[in-house]
């Protein structure tokens, strides 16, 4: 089965933004916020 992958649209991204917590001031630098959900969607 071949699945076509598409990046998140701007509308989809705008729905996710409110649920993303603010970056922490300690620890490792944060990964690209928009890239992580796209990667998870692709891997699933």
Rosetta silent file (secondary structure, phi, psi, omega in degrees, C-alpha in Angstrom):
SEQUENCE: XXXXXXXXXXXXXXXXXXXXXXXXXXXXXXXXXXXXXXXXXXXX
SCORE:     score description
SCORE:     0.000 S_00000001
   1 L     0.000  126.428  179.285    0.000    0.000    0.000 S_00000001
   2 L  -105.281  124.869 -179.109    1.452    3.355   -1.024 S_00000001
   3 L  -110.485  132.784  178.805    0.378    6.404    0.993 S_00000001
   4 L   -84.648  128.730 -179.731    0.896    9.900   -0.303 S_00000001
   5 L   -97.947  134.931  175.341    2.488   12.246    2.234 S_00000001
   6 L  -131.700  143.493  176.134    1.593   15.918    2.372 S_00000001
   7 L   -65.538  161.206  175.388    2.865   18.618    4.721 S_00000001
   8 L   -64.230  137.844  175.464    0.435   20.201    7.151 S_00000001
   9 L   -77.043  167.103  177.919   -1.566   22.978    5.581 S_00000001
  10 H   -61.549  -37.947  178.943   -1.629   26.420    7.182 S_00000001
  11 H   -65.406  -42.642  177.551   -5.192   25.774    8.391 S_00000001
  12 H   -64.034  -42.946  179.839   -4.193   22.474   10.025 S_00000001
  13 H   -61.715  -43.261 -179.891   -1.156   24.107   11.611 S_00000001
  14 H   -62.083  -28.387  175.832   -3.279   26.958   13.004 S_00000001
  15 H   -72.639  -30.781 -178.089   -5.497   24.376   14.731 S_00000001
  16 H   -83.050  -29.787 -173.165   -2.462   22.788   16.426 S_00000001
  17 H   -52.288  -44.988 -178.431   -0.660   25.960   17.564 S_00000001
  18 L   -62.418  -22.308 -177.672   -2.787   26.609   20.694 S_00000001
  19 L   -91.091   -2.304  179.747   -2.002   23.135   22.058 S_00000001
  20 L   -88.854  123.612 -179.420    1.790   23.515   21.789 S_00000001
  21 L   -68.902  158.828  177.505    3.362   24.564   25.099 S_00000001
  22 L   -66.286  150.017  179.422    5.751   27.513   25.318 S_00000001
  23 L   -62.714  144.215  176.645    9.448   26.646   24.981 S_00000001
  24 L   -77.433  154.970  179.943   11.291   25.854   28.211 S_00000001
  25 L   -88.787   -6.451 -179.827   14.143   28.099   29.275 S_00000001
  26 L  -122.252  165.199  176.047   16.357   25.136   30.205 S_00000001
  27 L    88.389 -164.831 -177.739   17.539   22.025   28.391 S_00000001
  28 L   -69.726  152.488  173.911   18.145   21.375   24.722 S_00000001
  29 L   -61.671  146.535 -176.321   17.041   23.835   22.056 S_00000001
  30 L   -75.162  144.627  174.847   13.604   22.999   20.763 S_00000001
  31 L   -71.804  165.468  178.426   13.064   21.266   17.421 S_00000001
  32 L   -58.883  118.830 -176.175   11.108   23.007   14.691 S_00000001
  33 H   -58.899  -38.311 -177.443    7.536   23.108   16.006 S_00000001
  34 H   -78.415  -27.513 -178.253    5.968   22.666   12.590 S_00000001
  35 H   -74.623  -32.051 -176.483    8.308   19.883   11.501 S_00000001
  36 H   -65.019  -50.313  177.849    7.656   17.551   14.431 S_00000001
  37 H   -62.826  -34.748  178.295    3.915   16.953   13.792 S_00000001
  38 H   -63.832  -41.294  179.157    4.641   16.549   10.069 S_00000001
  39 H   -65.240  -43.415 -179.656    7.283   13.927   10.846 S_00000001
  40 H   -63.839  -40.042  178.292    4.941   12.076   13.203 S_00000001
  41 H   -64.245  -40.488  179.810    2.182   12.119   10.580 S_00000001
  42 H   -66.341  -42.205 -176.898    4.610   10.797    7.968 S_00000001
  43 H   -69.961  -30.131 -177.652    5.888    8.007   10.238 S_00000001
  44 L   -74.847    0.000    0.000    2.371    6.888   11.174 S_00000001
